[in-house]
Amino acid sequence: MIGSSNSPGGSFADSPMISTVAVIAEDAEVRADGKLDVSGVYNCRYARVLPAKFDVTLALRFDIEPLDYGVSQHIAVHIMDEDSTEMVNVRATPISFEAPRTPGLPLAYDLILPLNVGFPREGTWTFDVRVNDRSVARVPLRIEQQD
C-alpha cells in the first residue's frame, strides 16, 4: 500500500474527504514531483478458468478539505459481488492531515493499493472505497471466463 500527500499530520469524525480519482489499472505511481501517474486503466478481466486470481492496482486520489485537517481518516476498500455480498475488505493505516503552510493551497492524498484478489466466478465485482465508513467511490470490475 503506497500513500502520498502534499502534507502529512486526530480524532475520528465523519469527514467530507472525497475521491476525485478511483480506477483499476495495470500500474500507478506517485512521481517525485507529486503527480499521480496511472496507466492501463481497465474494467474487465478474462480468465481461462475460474476461480482465478488477478493482480489489480487500485489507484485513488482524495481531495483534502479544511474540515479534514486534524481528523483521523480511516480508509477501507470493500470488494463486493453483484448481490452486495462482501468478499473481502482492506483497511489502510489511519491518517490525518495538517493545514497547508500556505492558506488556500489545495491538498491531495494519493493512495495506491496493489492487490492480489481471487474471484470465485464470473460477475461484476465492486471495489467500494470508504472513508470513515462512508462510501466515497465505487469501482466496478467485470470478471469473465473465456477460452
N, C-alpha and C positions, 0 to 999 in steps of 0.2 A: 504494500500500500504506500503510495507516494503522495505527499501533500505539499503544497507550496502556497504561501500567501504573500501579499505585499506588506503585511505587518502582523507578527505573531503576538500573544499575550496572556473566576466566576461563580456563578450560580446558575441553576437550571431554570429555564423560562421558555415559554412558547414564543419563538422569535420569528420575525418576518424574513429571515435569511432565505433567499430564493436561488434556484438553479437556473442559470442562463444558458448553459451547455450541458447536455446529457446525451451521450451517444455510446454505442458499442463500436469498437474499431479494432483494426489489426495492431495498431501501435499508437502510443501517445507519450508525450514527454513535455516537461516544463523546461524551456530553454533558460540559459543563464540570464538573458535579458528580460525574463518574466513572462514571455509569451507561451501560450499553450499550443503545441503542435499536435494535431491529430491527423492520422492518415488511415485510409482503408475503412471508412465507415460503412457498416452493413446492418441489415435487419433480418437476414435469413442465412441459415447454415444447413448443409446437406450431409447426411450420414449414410454410409453403406449399410450399417446395421445399427439397431437400437436395442438396448440403451447405448449411448455414446457419450464420451467426454470431449469437451472442447475447451481450449484456452480462449478466453474472451477478455478484452480490456474495456472496462467501463471508465470513460473519461467524463469528468464533471467539473464545471466551473460555477462557483457561487458568488453572487454579489453580496458584499457585506455592507449593511445599512447601519446608520448610527445607533439604532435600537439594539443591534447585535453586539456592540462594543462591551467588553467585560462580562458577557454572558457565556456560560459554558454551553457549547453546541454539541449535541450528540447526533452523529450522522450514522445512518444504517441503510443497508440495501436488503430488501426482502424480495426473493425470487419466487414468483407465484405462477401457477398454471392457469388455464382458461377458466377454471371454476373458482379462482381466487384461493386455492389451497396452497399454503406456503410450503415450498420445498426446502428452502434454507434461508438464513439471514446472516449478514456480515455486518459487524459493528466496528466503526473506526474509533480510534482513541479520541475521547472528548477534546475539544479545542476551544479556545476563546481568543478574541481579537482586541487589541488596544486601538484607540482612536489614532488616526494618522497624524503625523507630526505637522503636516500642512492641512489646516481646516479645508474641507470640501474635496480633498483628494479622494477619488473613488478607490475602494479596496475590493480585491477579488481573492478568492481562495480556490486553487485548483487541486483536485483530488483524482488520482489515477489508481484504479483498482484492477490489478491483473488477477483474474480468477480462473480456476480450473473447475468447470461445472459439468456434472453428469446429468444428462437428460434421459429420462426413462422411456420416453415415447415421443411421437410427433405431436406438434401443437405449437401454440404461441405462448411463450413464457414472458412474463413481465418483470422487469427489474424496477421495483418500486423504491425510489430514493426518498428517505425520510429524514427530516431534521427535527429533533426533539419530538419524535413520534407523529409528526405531521408530514404527509406526502407532499413533496415539492417537485417531483418529476417521475414519469413512468416511461420506461424504455422497453419496447416490445422486441422480442427475438423469436422468429419462426424457425422451428426445427422440423425438417422433412427428411424422410427416408428416400434415397434414390440409388438405384443400382449403378 
